[in-house]
Each structure stands twice: as structure tokens, then as C-alpha cells.
Amino acid sequence: MSLDAATGVLTYDDGARIDPAEPLTAFRASPLGRTASAHERGEWAWLELASRVTGGVAFSATLTFERGRLFSIRLHRPRAGTDGYASWSFDEEQSIVAEGAHWLAAAVGEGRHEFSWGSAGSGFDERSASAYLLIRYQPAPAPSADTSTS
């Protein structure tokens, strides 16, 4: 899996792409989008993508769209245990955070987390006790109205 630092396009090892320029309707028609489970509320939509093995590691992804525009991608790694929180450990989650930070540094360079298209980071959510990689996209600038007269 790779993340293009210039465009914010996320590409899986098999060539499947998540392009922030692609609107929700087009993404739903894509091979990745057709297999996603979707949830919607108002102007927000969430697509849960099936886990994909990339670089020998399984990642699942949640795509969040706002008014049809890709707002964020949240990548998750599965836990070693299969007993839900009974098999959860803080150390394992912190290891996943560190692996995510390492992958991100390899993908876009050490210490680079802010881009013209948005931001990317590895983190830990204490409320859900889970590690994640988060790619967040900024809205495209609104076209400026030319008010000059010739």
C-alpha cells in the first residue's frame, strides 16, 4: 500500500486506488465501492471496506464522505486475539501505533504529516482503545468569482 504525498491517493498493492478527487457516487461504482457496506446520515456517508492484505499486513478501512466528497480514510489493523476486548492489550495497540507511524514515514517521509491536500497520522483513540492511521482531506478551494471588469 502506498500514499502519494503529492495527491493523497492511497493505492493498495494490487493497484486498487482510493482517490480523494473521486466523488462518492463514482467510488460506489468502483470495484472497492461495490463491496463496501454503507451507512448514511444527512450529508455524511461511511463506507466500510473489507480487510485487504497489502505488504503482508491486513488493513481494513473506513471511508468518510461529506456531501459526496472524501473527508477521511481511517485504516485499522486487526488485533492478534479473536476474543474482542478480552484479548486486547495496551502494549499491542501501542505496537500497532508504532507500526503505523513507521509505514507512514516510509510512504511520505519522516515527520511529514501536513500536505496541500490534507494530513496523515498514526494515533490511538483512548475512548475506543484502538490504534489507527488517519488520512484527512481538506475541502477543495471554492472557485473564486471574478469581479473585475474589463
N, C-alpha and C positions, 0 to 999 in steps of 0.2 A: 504494500500500500504506500502511496506517496501523496504528499500535499504540495501543490505548486505554490511557491511563495509569491509569485507574480500575479496569479489569478485566483487562488483559493480553491482550485479544482482538486477534489480528492479522487484519486484513481486507485482501484484495487489491482492486485497482481494480475488478475485475469482480464484487465482492460476496462471493466465496468467503471463508470465515472459518475460522480456527483458534482454537477457544475452549478455554482451559485447564480449564474445568469439564466438558468433554465427555470421557467415558471412551474408551479405546482401541476398544472394541467399536463404539461409536456413530460414532467418527471413521472406522473402516474401512468403514462402511456409507455414508458421505457421498461426494459426487462426488469430492472431493480424495482421500479414502482409498481409493476403489476403483481409482484409477490408480497408487497408490504401490507401490513394491517394498518388501517387508518382510523383516526379519531379526530373529530372536529368540534369546535365550539366557537361560534361567532366568526371572527376574521382569522382565527388560528386553526391550524391543522397539524397533526402529528402523525408521522409515518414511522412505524417500527419495521426495520429491515431485519431479515433473518441473519443469523450469525454466518460470517464468511471467514474462511481460513485464508490468511494472507501473510506471507513471510513466515509461515509455520505457526502463526498465532491466530486464534479465533477472536473476531470482533463482532459485536452486534452494534447497531446504530439506530438512533432516534433522530429523525429529521423534523425540525420545527419550521413551519411556514407561517408567515404573517401576511395576510391579504394576497396570497398566492406567490410570495417571494420567499426564498430560502432565508431563514433567520439564523438557524444554527444546526450543527451536527454534533451530537453527543455520542461518543464512541465508548463502549463498555467492553471489558474483558470478563470472561466467565471466571467464577471462583473455582478453586480446586475441589471443594466439597460439594455434595449434592443435597445436603440437608438444610438448605436455606441458611437462616441466621444461626442455626445450631452448629454449622461448620464454619461460621465467619470468624476471622481473626483480624485484629488491628494491624498486626505485622504483615499479613498477606496483602491487605488493602494498601498499605504504605509501599510495599514492594511493587504493586501494580501502578501506583502513582509514579514511582521512580522509573519503571519501565516506560510509562507513557512519556515522561519528560525526556528520556533517552531517545525514544522514537521520534519525538517532535524535534529535538536538536539535530538528529540525523536527517530529518526531512527538510527542515527550513533553516538550519544553522543555530549554533549555540546562542542562547539569550535573545533570539528574535521571536517576539510574540505579537507585535503590533505591525499591521500591514495596511496598505492603502485600501484593501477590500475588507478588513476587519481584524480579528485577533484569533490566536490559538493558544491553548494552555492545557496543562495537566493538573488535575486537582482532586480534592477529597471533600465530599459533602457529608458533614457530620450528622445531619438530620436523617439521611438515608443510609449512612455508614457505607458509602460506596465511592470507589475511585472511578475517574472518567477522564477522557480527553474531550475538550470542548472547543469547537471551531465556531466562531460567531461572525456573522457577516453584517457589514454596515449597509444601510439602505443606499441605493444608487442616488446620486445627487439629482435633485429635481431640475428639469430643464429651466434655464433662466429665460425670462421673457425679455426680448429685445425691445426696449422702449425708446431707442434712439430714432431720430427722424433724419432723413437724408435731405 
